[in-house]
Amino acid sequence: MSSIIENINASLQMVEHFYKHYNPSDADKILKFINIININIKHIKLALGGAISIGDKRHLAAVAGKMERYKLLISEMGKPITGTSLEEEKKNVEWRDLTTAFKSRVSTGIIINLGHKTLGTFFHDCFQIFSKKIKDIFSQYNHPLKLNFEFCAEFVKPVPNNDQDLVSREFTFLTKNFTILSCNLEEQNLKQLFNCNVVDYLMQRLLDFEEQESGWALSKIISLSVNANSATLIRASSYIELPNEIKSKQAVINVKNNDEACFGWALSSALFPLSKHSDRVSSYPYYAQILNFENITFPMTLEQIPKFEKQNPNLSLNIYGLIRKSVSNYITAPLYLTSDKKERHVNLLMIQDDYEIEGNVDRIVDDHRSDVAVKFHFCWIKDLSRLAHSQLTKNHKKLFICDRCLHYFNSETKLSKHEIDCKQMNKCRLNTPKPGTTVNFKDYQFKQTAPFIMYCDLECLVQEYQEDETRNTVKYKEHNVCSIAYYLHCTFDNSLSKLQIKRGEDCINWFTSELVKIAGNLQQYFDTPMPMKPLTDIEMLAYNAATHCHICESPILEGEVKVRDHSHFGTGNWRGAAHQKCNLQYKAPHMIPIFFHNFSGYDSHFIIKNIAQAIPGRVTLLPKNKERYISFTKYMKDTDIQFRFVDSYRFMNESLDKLSSYLKFDDFKILRSTLNHLSEEQLKLLIRKGVYPYEYMNEWAKFEETSLPAKEKFYSKLSQTDIPESEYMHAQNVWRKFNIQNLGQYSDLYLITDVLLLSDVFTNFREKCITTHKLEPAFFFTAPGYTWQCMLYYTKVKLDLLSDIDMILFMEKGIRGGITQCCTKYSKANNKYMENYDARKPSSHILYTDMVNLYGWAQSQCLPQNNFKWLSESKIKSLTTETLMKLPDDANEGLILEVDLTYPQHLHNRHKYIPFCVEHSKPPGGKHVKLLATLTSKSKYVIHYRNLKQCLQAGLVLEKIHRAISFNQSRWLKPYIDLNTRLRARASNPFEKNLYKLLNNANFGKTMENVRNHRNIKLVTRWNGRYGANYYLSQPNFCSREIFDEELMAIELSKVEIMMNKPLYVGMAILDISKTLMYDFHYNFMQRQFDDDCMKLLYMDTDSLVYELMCD
């Protein structure tokens, strides 16, 4: 199915080329290109109907917007030019409907840019069309709307080492959700909401992106998608009993109101506290007499809290909820945190009459016990410390709790210092690891070879609906899966491997039935491991002499039990001596990976819907992260087997055809052994991807055709291209050599070949990785996850996790990305090597420099590892400029400091191009925070000591050290970086070269993994009831959703509780240290080679610098 997406992309390039190079002589081609666009839009809509990959969905939505844009623009080119009135003037934006679900309660539309060059005018016109469309959406279901927007644009940047050419790429940017309660909102207020939540937010995201993403610059505005979600907002009203565990703490006052105003009564109980009868309404003054509730409607919603605070300026509120960890265990987490805490402050608890146990997250919601909605109720938290105390510690001393992150301190002074950073950086509950927790390699079971792996693919037929012109949209029938094939590969006994294929209308049902059978069959191999074979004399000698555990590779000490480890599958052979504990844990996971290559929306859509609903057992989703992909796992009921659906493209990011071309004939072991009845001539025809008439195969009857379709039937309407003659001859040769009787047999052979090619390609990849990195890739979701574990295993490093919340915030404060800035607005080279050289003007050159492997170099330096400590006041006072300058770069102990620095005036001219100490701040007159390189003095600036030494050497003045953290450091990451560098040098093909480069780069990405961005994903198949779509869309932590089907949707929720369990300090150090190399090159090489009046820095982007040099 990936070929369809590739064809769509090729078609888009062709359409763009036609539009950009159009001249009147091409007028006869206009209809042809409009037809091409219509065909592509049809296929895009089919793909959008089911993509499980969020990245694919967003890419296709962007392409749809571009196609619609070019359709309108090309249509205009064919019209005669006549005088027009103002009303008839050409539109610059146009609306199109895209997808809907749950009877249009959830919908996505797109505003297509037709002529705007600037963001300001584009967003202005977007608001005009949005303000009209929103009323139509409201008219269908008179419920509040939760909205978010997705901006799509094309960005360009120079090709490395070639400043004449540009590479382009589309990126999308998603806003946060905001709520519109009524369609009666005045236009001025609606515009204010739009500007604040869409325009300002996206402008900031774009600024951040251009700073952080290595030189991408906005080139073309494509579209703005509108995701509208009709949802019944959470409304807290009449009395609900507190859970027993919470009630027993005596920390919450729960007023027994029988009206819908629990919010008002909870505030009244907080402002007029009582020691007796505190649960009675009659004990308190009427809430409306003591507070301003003008235009606040009951039952109260969280969306009205900011408005209430604004109307009551002397009062601030925090709202908390409960997370149910188990049947009788609840923890507290913030749902709403005030932006301005007042002296008169109230903490409220919003409870509900039913809680989903957190252990059931990420499941298909199939609980039909009740269609009654969950009820909510507000209470007053009288004592937050008492409520949260037992959730945080068993210590019975008085705690001082931060009401933002719910972390505790032993004194009010420490809490006050903590709140300074926490207020700026945090909006949820933060949990920290226990002291002494480390990140190190623990998953030794991944050293084993996966016993069973499945490889799959499917093919589809397409049948169309008619266009629906009345709603400005086009609807088409979904793809029908016509065949599916899988290869079950057993790595220990090839007789258990098997290839199966099914063609027919029930093939997906057949596939799910096969999974049930396979789960039952494989369970026996996990339940009844092979007994160990008696050891040979040589093995017995080896066992007796063994001093190290072959599993964890550490010594077997005196007093530790040494046991014999053996293979539980196949032979039962002895594997080595082991610790008893290691041996007991060294079991193959009961997870069976199922690989599809480029697991596109087509493949996954058909499978996930059927598997989620037709087979008993829960489904979990891999939460979306920066990799932007969702994999899913099916837990098979009544077995321990889990089927994990994974995209092999996340490991091998090239086409199957290209990957197959890198293998030799002897490398296709699976294909050759599975099809061993074929001749070598026949097999050699199959070791390349076949040729298939995708668009011709649009009805079942064509499978009965008894001859290969004519060459023109392989014509792609998507890309308007024929297949090459050589490919058609290959198809003819396959038909003839295999004595194929009809297109059904040809289709089966094509699908079988794809599955077996994938099996061989991925098996060769696995074997190479196991040889070089010793871990089994099939146990992982993606290459980044794989390389991180390989690094931990190879280096044997133990990285301390920070348990001090203020250390964590300190490190986060020091994270600053690569520097991207334009230093000189315009430059034009003029020298004797140019054709248009002007000898009357000064000679000048433009020099592009690129720091090769910048992050690889930084990762090879001394990096923080363990023993993190706050420096005492006395040690901080002992740190002077002189003592800091004497600290070696490779010292055993490193420092990260919070300092005040003065930037002397006499340095300003010399440092004007790249000032030291970039910081996040607002530029003069700006609204948004950017990463700026300025000549201003710095206050409380968090910096690595190597960068500080460089600053001081360059002349900056250290005024004060506020805080500092010391740590043990070493070059612990260098061996792994060097390993991949050596392997890349020995690589035999482009894929391997890119793979080893990826393993190093992705490893740096894992050091920067931000757990705050992690999400929970819920799959929902119904609208109403407890834990249906309406429930999750109404939650305050709702982020976004993806429509897969009319009654299947994934809903993304931000986490209200986060475990800070990543070594962010490593990424922070790598970023800082990498900057020292760039500064060193500029100041200690370029400035020493050229006088200031002979050199200008034009542009800087993370690892590259562009100069203008005034010389011959």
N, C-alpha and C positions, 0 to 999 in steps of 0.2 A: 504493500500500500504506500510505502514511502515514495515510490515512483510517481504517484499521482501528485503528491506535494511538490516533488521536484519539477514536474511538468508545469504546475501552476506557477512556480517561481520563474521558470523559463519563459512562459507566456507573458508574464508581467514585464520582464525585461524587453521582450519584443514590442509590446504595446508602448512602453516608455520610449523606446527608440523611435518608433513611428511618430509619436506625438512631438518629440523634441526636434526631429529632423523633417517635419511635414512641410511640403510646399504644394501649391495649387495643382501641380501635375499629378499629385497622389490622390486627388479627390475621389477617383473611382475605387479606391481601397478603403474608404471610410466604412462602408457597410460591412466589409470583410472583417475589419478590426472590431467593430461593434459586436459582430457575431462571435468572434473569439472571446471577447469580454463576457458576453452573456453565458457562454458555455462554461467559462471558468468560474463565474459567480455561482452558477448552479452547483458545480462540484465543491466549491468552498462551503456553500450552505450545507451540503450533505456532510462534509467533514465536520463543520461546526456543530452539527446535530449530535456528535458523539465523542468528541476528543476528550480523552482522559488526561492527556498531557497538557497542563496549564500553559506551558511554553508554546506548544503547537497551536492551542486554541487562540492565544493572543497573537501569534504570528499570522494565522489565517484570518483573524478578524481584521488585522491591519492590512493584509493583502486585499481583503474584500473592500475595505474603504478606498484603497488606491484604485482598484478596478472600477468601482462605482465613479470615482472622481474622473478617471480617464474616459469612461463612457460618456459622461456629461460633457467633458471638454472636447472630445473628438466629435460628438454630435454637433456641438456649436460650430466646429470648423467647417462643416458642410452647409451651414445656413448662409444665405445672402446677407450682406451688411445693409441695413436700412436704418432710418432714423427711429429712435426709441424714446418713449417717455421715461420719466424717472421710475415709474412703477414697473416698466418692462425691462429695466436695466438688468444685466446678467447677474444671477445670484452667485455669491462667493462661497456659500455653504449649502448643503442639502442634507435632509434627514432620510435615513433608511432604517427599517426594522430588521433585526437580525434573528433573535431566538426568544422563545417563551417557554414557560413551564407552569404546571399546576394551574391550568386554565387562565393563563396570562397574569396570574398574581405576581409572577416573576418575569421580567422581560429585559431585553437588551436592545438598544437602538444605537445608531452610529451617526454622528454629524460629520459629513465628509467635507474636507477643504477643497474648494475648487479654484481659488485664486489668491488667497491671502499669503503674503510674504512675511508678515510680522505677527508675533504672538498676541499683541494687544488688540489688533483689529479682528483677528480670528476669534479670540475669546469673546469679544464684544458681540459678534454675529452669532456665536454659539449660544450666548445667553438669550438672544432674541428668539431663536428657534426653540430653545429649551423651555422658555417661559410659556410658550404656546402649547408645546407638546405635553407638558406636565399636567395641564388641565384635562387632556384626553385620557391620560393614565389614571388620574384620580376618578374620572367619571365612571370607570368600570367597577372599581371596588373602593368604596368611600372609606378607606383606611389610611392612616399615616403611611408615608413612604420613607424607607431608608434608601439613600442614594449614594452611589460612588461613581467616579468617572475614571476613564482610562484614556490617557493621551498617547497618541502614537505619532512618531516623527522619524525622519531619516537623518542620520548623523554621518559626518565624514571625518576622516583624518588622513594625514599623509602616510603613504606607504613607506615603511622603514627603508632608509638608504636610497630613497627616490622621492625627492621633494616636488617632482613635477606631477606625480600621479596621486590620486586620492582613492581610498577604499571607502565604500558606503555600507551602512547597516541600519536596520530599523530597530528602535527600542521603544518600549512602552512603559508608562508610569501610572501607577494606580493611586488614586486619592484615598483618604480615609472616608468612612461613612458619616453622613449627617442626615438628620431627620427633618422632613417637612410634615407638619401635623395636619395641615389643611390646605385645600386648593384656594381658599379665600385669602391667602396671604397677599398683602399689598405688594405691588411690583417692586417698590423700593426696598422692602424687607427681603424679598426673594433675591433681588440683585445683590444685596449685602451678603446673604448666605452664599450665593454663587461665588462672589469675589473672594470671600474669606476661605471657603472650603475647597474651591476648585482653582481659581486663578492664582491666588497667593501661594497656596500649597504647591501647585505644579511649578510655579516659577522658582520656588525654593528647591524643589527636587531637581529641576533642570540645572540650576546653578551648582548644586552639590554633585550632580552627575558629571558635568563638564570638568569639575575639579578632580574628581576621584577616578575617572575611568580612562586615564591615559590618552588624553588629547582629542576625544570625540567632540565635534562642534556641530551644532544644529544646522542642517542644510535645508530641510523641507518639512513643512507641516502636513501631516496626512489626515488625521481624524481625531475625534473625541468621542469615545463610546460612553453611553449612559446606561448604567445598571440600576434598574428600578425594582424595588422589592416591597410589595405591599405586606405590611406586618401589623398584627395587633400588639401594640406596645405593652410592656410589662406594667401592670397597674396594681399597686398595693392598696388594699382596702380594709376589710373587716378582720376581726381577731382570728389568729391562728396560734395554736399551741406551740411553744418552743420545744425543740428536740430535748429529750431528757438529759442528755449529756451537757447541753448548753444551760439548761435550767438549773442544774445542780451547782453550777459555778457561782450563781447569785450575782452575776455581773451585768445582767440585762433586765431592764424594766419593760414589761409587756402589758400595755394597757388593753383591757378587754372592751374595745369599742364595738358597737353593732351597726355603725354607719360605715361610710366609705372613706373616712378622714383619719385613718391611722397615722398618717404622716403628721397631721396637725397635733394629734393627741400625744404622739411620741415627743414632739418638740416641747409641748406644754409640760410634759413630765420631766424633761431635761432642764427647762428653765425654772421650774418650780418644784424641785425635788422633795420627796416625802419619805419618811422612815416607815410609815404605816399606810396600809391600804393603797399602796402605790400602783396597783393594777386597776383601780376604779376610775372611770371617767369622771364621776362626780367629785373626785378629790382635786381636780385641776381647773384653772380658769379656762374659759372658752378660747381656743387657739386663735380665732379670727380677731379677738379683742386685743391680743398682745403682739401679733405679727401681721405683716401686710401680705394677704393672699389674693390681691387683686388680679383677676384674669388667670388665676391658677385653678385648674379643674381637678376635681376628684373623681375617681381614684387617682392618686398621684403617680406620675411617671418619672423616671430618672431624667428624661429629656427636659423636664421643667425645672430641675434643680438650679442650673445657672441663672435662670430668670428669677427664681425665688431669692437667690442670694443677692442679685442685683437690686431687688425691691426691698431687701432687708440688709443694708450695707454694714451694719454692726454685728452681723452674724455670719459665721461660715460653717459649712457642713462637710463631713466625710461620710460616705455610705459604704458599708461593708456587706458582704454576703458570706455564705458558708459553703465550703467544699466538703462533700462527703467522701472520706477516704475508705471507709468500710461501714459495716452495718451500724456500728455505734461510735464511730470516730469522725469528728468534724474539725476542720480548721477554718480560720477566718482569713478572708482576702478582700482587698479593696475593689469596689465597683465604680466609685466616683471619688476623686480627691480634689478638694478645693484648690484653686490656684492662688488664693490669698488668705492664709489662715489668720483669723481675727482673735482678739483677746476673748471674746465670747464665742466659743466654738463647741459644736455638738457632733458627736459620732453616733450615727444611726446604723442599725442592723436590719437588713431586708431579708426576711426568712420566707420560706415557701412550704407548702403542705406536702411536697414530695420531692425527693432528691435522687438524682441519678448517681450511683456509686462510681467514683472515678475509675475504678478498675474496668468499667465497661465502656471506656471512651473508644472512639474511632470504630464503632460497630455499626452495622446496618440496623436502623431503628425498625424493629419488627414487633415491638411490644404493643399488643392490642388489648391490654387489660382494660383500658379506659380511654374513651375519646373526650373526657372532660379535661379542660385546660388546667394547668398548674395555677394555684392561687398564691398571692404574695401579700406580705404584711410588714410594716415598719415597727421597730422597737427602738428604745433608747439604750445605748451602751453606757451604762453607768460607770464601769471600770474596765477600760480596754486592757489594762495589764492583767487583771484577774481573768478576763475572757480568754486571752491568748497565752497566759503564763504556761500552762501545762502543755501547750502545743509547741513551745519553744525550748523549755528546759525542765529538768526535774529539780533544779535548784529552787529552794523555797525563799530565798532572799528577795527583797523588793527589787523589781525591775523597772527600768525606764525605757519605754517602748516607743520607737519611731512609728508614728501613725501612718506613714507612707509605705515603707518596706516591711514593717512589722518585725524589725530586728531589735534586739534588746541590748541595753547597756547597763552598767553597774552604777553610773552616776549621771546626774543631770548635766554636768559639764560636758561629758563625753557625748551625750545625746545632742546637745546644742551644737557642738562642732560637727557632728555627723550630718545634721539636718541641712547644713549649708550646701553640701554637694548633693545630698539625696533629693532635695527639692528640685534641683536643676536636671537631674538625670534619671529619676525613677517615678514610675506610676503603678507599680504592682508589688505584690509580696515577693520578697527575695529570701531564698533559703541558701545557706552556705554549707559546704561539706564539713564534716567533723574534722577537727585538728588532726594532722598526720595523714590525711587522705592524699593519695598520689595518683597521677596518671602514668600508667606503665602497661606493658603488654601482659594481658591476663588471659586472653581467649586462645589458649593453646589448642583447643579443639579445631581451630582453623588451620592448624598444620596438617591435618588429615585431608585426604582426598575425599571430595563429596562422593558418596556411594552411588547416588542416583541424580541425574540431571535430565530435564526435558527441554527439547527445542521444538518450536511450533511456528506455524504460519497459516494464513487462511486467504481465500479469494472470495470476491463478491460479484454479484450481478447488480446492475443499476436500472431501476424503472421509474419513470417520471410522473409527477403530477402536472397539472396545468398551472400557468402563472395566475396569481391573484393580484390583478392590477388595482383593485379597489382599496387595498390596505398598504399600497406602496411597498410591497414585499413580494418575494417569490417563494413558493413552497414546492418541494420535490419529495418524492418517496425516498425513504432511506435505502441505503445499500442493503441488499439481501445476501447474507453469507451463503455461498453455494458449495464451498468445500473447506475442510480443515484437515491438517495433517500434523502429526507429532512424531518425534523420535525420542523414545525413552532410552537413555544411555546409562548402562550399568558399568561403572568403572572397575569393578572387581571380578565380574563374570559376564563376558560378552554374550553368553547364551541367554541372559535375562534381558538384554537389550532388544527393543522391537520398534518397528516402524508401522504406523497405522494411518490410514487416510479414510475419510468419509466424504462422499459427495452426495448432496441432496438437501431438501428443504429443512430437514431435521438435524443437520450436521452439528449445530451448536448444542442441541440437546444430547446428541450422541457423545459429544466431547465431554460435557459435564458428567454424563453417566460413566464414561471412561475414567474420569478422575476419581469417582467414587470407588470403582473397581481397583484402580491402581493403588489408592490409599489403603484399601483392605489387604491387597497382596503384599505391599511393601511393609506394612506394619509387622508382619511375621519376622522379617529380617532384623528389625530393631528389637523385637521382643525375645527372639531366640538367637543370641549371638553364637558364632562358631566356637566350639571348645578349642583350647590351645593345643597345638601339636606338641608332642614331647620334644624337648630341646635336644639338638645334636650335641656331640661331645664338644665341638668347637663353640657352639652357642653357649653351652654350660660354662666353658672357660671364660668366655666374654662376659657372661652374667656375673660370675664370681669376681672378676677383675674390675667390673664397672664401679667407678667412684662418683659418677654424675648421672642424674636423671635425664633420660633421653627426651623427656617431654618438656620440662622447664629449663633443662640444661644447667641447673645449679647442682652443687655438691650434695651427695647423700651423706649427711653427717652421722656421727656415731650416736646410736640411740634411735635413729629414724628407721622406720620399717622399709626395707627394699623389697620390691615385688617384681614379678615378671609381667610385662605388658605385652598383649598380643592383639592381632587384628581380629575384630569381631565379625568381619565380612569375608567371605570367600575362603581363603586358605587356612585361617586360624594360626598363621605363622607368628612366632615370637618376634617382637619389634625392638625390645630393649629393656634394660633395667629402669625402674621408675620409683619415685616416692609413692607410697600407698595412696596418699591424698590425690596426687596428680593422676594416678591410674584410675581412680574412681570417677574423676571429673573428665577424663579424656574419652568422651563419647561423641560420636557423630551427631550433629543436630538433626532432629526429625523434620527438618525443613527441606522440601524438594524444590529447587529453583526451576522455574519455567521461563525460558528465554525466547523472546520475540526480538527480531532486529528492527530497530527504529519503531518501538512499540507505539505506533501512531494511534490517533483517536479512533480510527476505524477498527483496528484489531481489538483494542482494549474495551471500546464501548460495547461491542456485541458480547464480549466475554464477561465483563464485570456485571452487567445487568442480569445475565442468566445465572451466573455463579452466585451472585448475592441473593437471588430470590429462589432459585430452584434447588439448591443444595443446602441441607441443614448445616449450621455452624456459622460463627461470626466472621466478618470481614474486617480487617484493619487496613488503614492507609498509612503510608509513610508521610508524615507531616511535611508540608511544603517548606523548603528552605531555599538558600541561594541557588541551588541546583535546579529549582523550578520544576521538579518532576514528581509525580505521584506514582509510587508502586503500591500494589495491594497484595495482601496475603489472605488466603482462605484457610480457615481452621476447619478441618474435616471432623464432623461430629462422630463420636464413638471411636475415634482413633487419636493417636498423638501426631498424626501427619499434618503438616502445613504445606500448602502450595503457595510459593511466592512468585508472583509474576514480575519479571524484571526485563528491562530494556538493555539488550546487549550493546546497543549504540552508546550507552553511557560508559562503556569500557573501550569500545572500538568505534570511534566516530568517523567512519568512512562507509561507503556503500558496500553492500555484500559482493557486488561484482568486482570492485577494486580490491577488497580484502582477499577474495578468492584468487585473484591474479598474482598475489604475493607467494602463494603456496606452490610447491612442486607436486608433480603427479603422485609421488610416493607419500606425500603428506595427507592425501585424502583417504585416510584409513577407514573411516566410518562409511563413507560413500562406497568404497571398493568392497568392503566386507559385507555391507548390507545388500548391495546389488551384485553379489559375486557370481550370479548367473549370467551377467553381461560380459561381452567381449571387451578387450582393452580398447578397441576402436570406439565402441559405444560409450565406455566410461569416459574417454577423453572428450567426447562431445558434451558430457554433463558437468565437467569441472569448470564451467563458466556459466554465468547466469543466462537463463534461456530468454526466448523472445515470446511475448504474449500479446494477443490483440485485446487489450483491456476494454476499450470502448465498444468494440464489436460484440463482445460477450454480454449482451443485455437481456437475454431471455433463455429459459431452460431448454427450449427446443434446439438451440444451436449446439448443444453438447452432442446431439445425434448426427450432426453433419459429418459426412464421410471423407472430406478432403480438407486440406489446409486452406484457409481463406486466402484470397488473392492479396498481393502485396499492399494494395490500396486499403484493404480492411484493417491493416495495422496502423493506418494513419491516425495521428493524435489530433483530435479537434482542440484539445487544450492548448497545445503548442503550435498547432498548424504545421506539423512536420511529418514527413514520411520516415520510416525506418531505413537505414542504409541497405543497399543491395546485399552487402556481405551478411548482415543479420538475417535478412529474409532467406538467403541461401543456407544459412545455418539452420533455420527453422525447417526448411525443406529437407535438409540432410537428416535432421533428427526424426522427422516424420517417416522418412524412407528407411533409415537404418533400424528403427525400432518397430517397423511394420505396424504403425499406428492405424487403427480402424476408424476412429471418429474423434471429434474435438474433445469429447469427454476424457478419452484416454490421454490426449495431448495435454489437457489441463491438469490431469492427475500427475503426469510425469513432470510437468513444470513445477507444480507445488511440492512434490516429493524432492525434486532436485534442490529447490530453495531450502527446504528443511535440512537436508543432508549437508549442503554446503555450509549452512550456518553451524551445524554440529561440528564439522571438521575445522572450520575457521576458529570457532570459540575454543574447541579442544586444543588446537595448536597454541592459541593465546594462553590458555590455562597452564598447559605444560611448560611453556616458556617462563611464565610468571612463577610457577612453583619451583622451577629450577633456579631462577635468579633471586627470588624474594622469599621463597620457602612457605608462602601462605597460599591457600586456595581461593582464587577470585570468585568462585561460584557462591561463596557464602556471603558476598557483599552486594550492596545495591548499586554502587557507582565506583568509578576509579578514585575519586578523592577519599572516600571512606576506606578503600583498599590501601592506598598509599600511606595514609596516616597510621594504620595498624602495622603495615610493613616497616615503617620507620621506627615505631616503638619496639618491634621485635628485633630489628637489625641493630639498633643502637643500644638496646637494653637499658635505656634511660628511665629514670624515675623522676617525674616532674611533680613538685608539690602543688596541690590545689590550695588556693587561699581560702582560709576560713574566716578571716577578719573582713567584715563587710566594707570597712573604710579603706582597706588596702585594695579591694576590688574596684571601688569607685575611683580611687586614686589612679589605678592603672588605666581604667576606662577614660579618665580625664586626659591621659597622655597620648591617646590614640589619635594620630593625625595622618591622613593618607598622603599619597604622592603630591608633589607640587606641580600645579598646572597654571601657567599664567602667560599672558602676552605682555612683553616688556616694551616692545616698539611696534607702533601701529602699522608702519609701512616700510618696506625696504625693497630696492630693486638692484640686482647685481649689475655691475658694469666692468668688464675686464676683457683683455685681449683674446681670451679663449672663446668669446661669444661672437656670433655673427653680427649682431647689432651694436658692437662696441663703439662707444663715443669717446674718442681720445681727448676731447675737450673737457670731459668730466673726470673727477677723481676715480681711480681704479678701485673696485670693490668686489668682494666675493661673498657669497652666502654659504656658510659651512654648516652642514647637519652632522651632529655627533650623537652617537647612541652608546649608552653604557651596556655592553653585552652581559647578560646574566646578572643583572643588578641584585635581584632578590636571592639568586643562588649564592652570590658572594656574601650577602648579608647573613644568609642562613648558615654560612660556614664560619662565622665569627663566634666569639664567646657570647653565650646567651644565658639568661637567667635559668636556674634549675631548681634550687631548693633553699631551705633555711632563710626564709624571708622574715626580716625583723625591722620594726620601727627603730630608728636611731634615737638614742636618748638626747636630751637637751645638751648635755655636756659634750657628747660626740659631735653634735651638729656645730657647736661653737668652735670645735677644733678644726672644722673643715674650712680652710681659707682657699683663696685662689692658688696660692703656692702649693698647698698640700694636694689639692685636686689635680693640678697640672702634673704632679709626680705619679699619679695613679696610672699604672700600665693598662693598655687596652685589653690585655689578656690576663689581668690580675685574677687571682682566685676568687676575690670578692668584688662584686660590682655594686653600683648605686643607681637608684632613680630618685631624683630630687624634685622638690617644689621650691622654686626660687623667684626672687625679684632681680631683674637685670636692667641696667641702664644702657641705652644705645647712644654713645657719645656723638655729638654733632659733627666732629671732624671726620667720622667714618661714613657719613651719609652719602657723600658723592661716590666714594669708592665702592660702597655696598648697595648702591641704588637698584641694581638689576635683580639680585637675589639676596635680600636681607636674611639674616639668620632668624631662627625661632619663628616659624610660621604658626599662626594661631587662628582659631575659629572666632570670628568677630564680624560685626556689621561694618561694611565699608561706609565712608562718609555719605550721608544722605540716603543710604540703602535701608531696605526693610528686612532683608534676610541675612542670616549668618553665612559667611563664606570662609574658606580657608585662605587666609591672606598672609603674604610676606610683606611686612611693614618695618619701618625704621623706628617705630615707637618702642618705648621701654616696656618691659614685661612684668606682670605682677602675678604671683602664685602660679608660675609656669612649670608644668611637670615635664621633666626632660631626663633622658639617659645621660649618664656621666660622660660618655665619649662625646656626645654632642655638646655638652656644657664645656668640656675642655676645648673643643674646637672654637666655640664662641669666645671664650676667654682669650684664646691665642689670637683671635682675629681682632681683639680690642674691646669687646663688650665688658661691662663692669658688673661684677657680682655684688649686689647690695645686701641680700639677706637670703638665708635658707630657712624656710618655714618648717618643712618636714622632709624626711628622707627615709628610704627603705634600702637596707642592705640585703644582699643575697649571694649565694654561691653561684658561680658561673663557670662554664667550660665550653669547648667546641663540640658539644655532644651531638649536634645535628650534622656536622661536617662529613662523617663517614657515609651517611646515607646519601647526601648530596653528591659526594664523589662517586659512590657506587653507580648511581643513575647516569652521571656524566660519562663514566667509563663505558657503560652499556650502550649509551647513545653513540659513542664514538665507534663502537663495534657493530652497530645496527646494520642489517643487510637490506632494509627497504624503508621507504618514507614513513610507513605506519609505525615501525619500531622507533625510529628517530623521534617522532612526535610523541609517542607513548612515554618514553623516558623523560622527555622535557615536561610533559604533563604531570608525571609523578612528582617531580620537584616543585613545579608551580602550584599544583593542587595541595601539596603539603603545606606551603605557606598559607594558602587559603584556609586550611583547617586550623592553623594557629590563630586566625582572626575570626573564627566562627562565633557569631553573636547569638547567644541563646535567647536574647530578648526578641529575636525575630522568629523563633520557632512557633509553630501553630498547631492547634488541634484541628483535625478534619472529621466532619460527620457526614456520613452518607445517609440520605433520607429518601424514603420512597412514598411518603404521604404528607399531606399538608397539615391536617388538624391533629388533635390529640396530644398526649404527653410525649414530648421529644420528637414531634413532627417538624416539618420545615418552618412552620409559623413560630414554633417555640424558639428554635435556634436563631431565626432571623430577628427575633425580638430581644435577644440577649444584648446587654451593654458591650460585651466583648466580641460581637459579630464583626468580622472584617470584610469578607467577600464570599462569593459563591460561584460555582461553575455549573452550568446546565448540561447534562448529558442526554436527557430524554425528558419527555413530558412529565414523567413521574419518577425521575431519578436525578438527584442533584447532590453535589458536594458542597458543604458549608464550612467555611474557614473561620475559626474562632481564635482570637489572641489568648495567650495564657495569662491568667490572673495570679498565678503562682509560678515562680521560676527558680530552678536550682542552678546556681552560678558555679558550674562544674567544668569550666574550660580554662586552660592556661593562657588567658588573654595577654598576660605579661610577655609571652614569647612573641606574639605578633606585634605588640607595642614596641618591643626592643628592636625587632627586625626593621620595622618602618623607620624608627629613629636612626639606627645605624646605617641603613641604606642612604639616608640623606647626607651623612658625612662624606661619602664617596663623591656625591654630586658636587657638594660645596668644595671639597678638596680639588676636584678637577678644575672648577671655575677659578678659584682664588689662587691655588698653588701651581697650576699649570698654565691655563689660558691667560690670566692676568700677568704672569711672569714672562710670557712669550710676546705679548702685545701691550703697547701703551694704552692708557684709557681712551685717548682720542683716536686710536686706530681700531678699536673694537667696540661693538655693541652687541648685547644679548637681545635677540629678537623674540625668542619664545622658549619656554621650558615646559616639558611634560614628563614628570616622574623620572624617566630614565634617559631622556634625550634633551639636548640643548641645541638651539639654532642661533648661529652668530652671523653678524655682518663684519667682515674684516676689510679694513681700508689698507690695501697693499697691492703690489704687483703680482 
